[in-house]
Amino acid sequence: MSGGVGPVSDETALLFLADIAPQSRLWGWSRFVIGPRPLRRVPGMRFVKVLGSGQGGGFGLRPSPSVMGLFCVLENRAAAVAFGAPGGPLQRWRDRASESFTVKLKAFSCRGSWSGTRLSVTAAAPSVGPVAALTRASIRPLRAAAFWRMEPPAERELTDAPGCLLAAGIGEAPLLRQATFTIWRDASTMDGYARTGAHQRAIEASMRGAFFSESMFVRFVPFDAEGTWKGRCLA
C-alpha cells in the first residue's frame, strides 16, 4: 500500500522505548523469552513485536542489556490510547524502566511488510510539522556481512543529521532482523538525510545486492508523544 491513497481505516501504531532499570533486567530479558503472546490478547491488538536494541540504544552489533522496545498496531486510535494509558497494559513496562518514551503513529505511506503484515495508510501526508519513519528488514544471512559494513557511516550521519529529533536502532534478533525508527522536525529534513550521503549509498547498494528477504518502509504522522529518551523531552 502506498501513500497515494486516502485514509481507509482508523488503524493506529504505537512505538514504545524503555531503558529497563537494573533491578528489573531479569524481568526485561524474560520478555524476549515469553515474546509477544500476552500482548496479543490486548483488546484491539492486530500486530505486536518485542524488540531489543544495540548498545546504548544505537545501531551496533553489541546488544544492549537494558534497552527494549515494542512496536504495536491496533485496530483504532481508542485501542491505542487504552493500551498506553496510565494503568493500562503498557504501565507494567513503564514501572520497570528508568526512562521510557511512547508515541502513537498514523501511517501516510507504507511499502512492504513485516512478518507478512502490511500497515494501512490512515493519514494524509503532512505539509508541516514532525514526521516519523520506520525502516525494517530481514537480512539474508549470506549478505549480512556486506550489509553491516555499510552501517557505521550511515549511523554517524543520522546521529548528526539536521532536524533528527530521535533515532533508535531496534530489532527482533541480532544481525539479521533489524529496524530503525526516527522522528524528524519535518518531511524536508527527513528527505534531506534519506537522499544524500551514506544512507543513499546504502539504499542503492541494498537494491543491487538483494540484501533483504523481507522489508518494510513506513512514514508516519506522530502524535501523543510521552516521556523522554536519552534525557530529551520529545512531547
Buried (B, 14 or more C-beta within 10 A) or exposed (E): BEBEEEBEEBBBBBBBBBBBBEEBBEBBBEBEEEEBEEBEEBEBBBBBBBBBBBBBBBBBEEBBEBBBBBBBBBBBBEBBBBBBEEEEBBEEBBEBBEBBBBBBBBBBBBBBBBEEEBBBBBBEEBEEEBBBBBBBBBBBEEBBEBBBEBBEBBBEBBEEBEBBBBBBBBBBEEBBBBBBBBBBBBBEBBBBBBEEBBBBEBBEBBEEEEBBEBBBBBBBBBBBBBBBBBEEEBE
